[in-house]
């Protein structure tokens, strides 16, 4: 067919849909990207895929590549998206669902929804307000925000914009003095939790990002280069001698957890745990919480979805600490499935960046509204009036 959108609509009602990689999520994404409708306000978006299509139009290739890239052939990124098809939701009837409670408690703080805004560095590439706009949206929607070591703005400014504390994501660095300095700074800014990224010990191969950077005709040095050449350090490194300091360390071991706990009063959460064995070791070493993550498919090419890693991590923890999961969440049903598998909360990253790129704070807020509404709808269909009522019986693996 000459009309791509008409073909995709035909496909939506065809048995051929089952053969499409990624199934319906891939189809919804393709429909959103056909380009025959342009969002003029955040409120017009029907789903997060429409924000993705809009963001791709407004961002330059290098910036889009940074947001969109996985590693190698993007196997893990695609696995995250497709993993939700391994689970089906079991609808229940004749339950009073006139009131749905989405609230969840993490470390003594109650949040209105189980949706978490994951840490993403350099958000200023999407919108000049970056994490400040995200923080304002998080405050407006009573949503937990985790900021990155590589944030475009300092933690103090983000906290002020949000009007409350945020969690701080930490890249361990290869210099503990630098690490300790950042920990103390985050503490002083009121951060109650540090989420330590442990999934990139020896770097990564972000081919999609590099490929799209080739297509960018701009001179990146005009805005991405410091006074002495090279990329300028992010604000969290202000006052730290960065000579020889790298973001990660290939020699990191479990001894680092003890050093962290000795160096900070913040709760220590490990981000990047994917197996039962490591979950059990988290318990043994006094970790306070886990984020099941493969860095949005940007850490490695295991080809394994985080939603498929979640059950064994939950089993390894056995209720002794909160478990958050991120990676590929695009629908309220995706979030519901993770909660049914035992997640305490669910992190989203790229969707709010798409909203940020297109409409700033209102875009982020609309992304959160869409996901919250979709989660509320599927909870009602399943007769689950609160997160505590969502369990293993709510889904079936196929």
Buried (B, 14 or more C-beta within 10 A) or exposed (E): EEEBBEBBBEBBEEEEBEEBEBBBBBBBBBBBBBEEBEBEEBEEBEBBBBBBBBBBEBBBBBBBBBBBBBBBEBBBBBBBBBBBBEBEBEEBEEEEBEEBBBEBEBBEEEBBBBBBBBBBBBBBBBBEBBBBBBBBBBBBBEBBBBBBBBBBBBBBBBBBBBEBBBBBBBBBBBBBEBBBBBBEBBBEBBBBBBBBBBBBBEEBBBBBBEEBBEEBEEEEEEEBEEEEEEEEEBBBBEEBEEEEBBBBBEEBEBEBBEEBBEBBEBBBBBBBBBBBEBBBBBBEBEBBBBBBBBBBBBBBBBBBBBBBBBBBBBEBBEEBBBBBBBBBBBBBBBBBBBBBBBBBBBBBBBBBBBBBBBBBBBBBBBBBBBBBEBBBBBBBBBBBBEBEBBEEEBBEEE
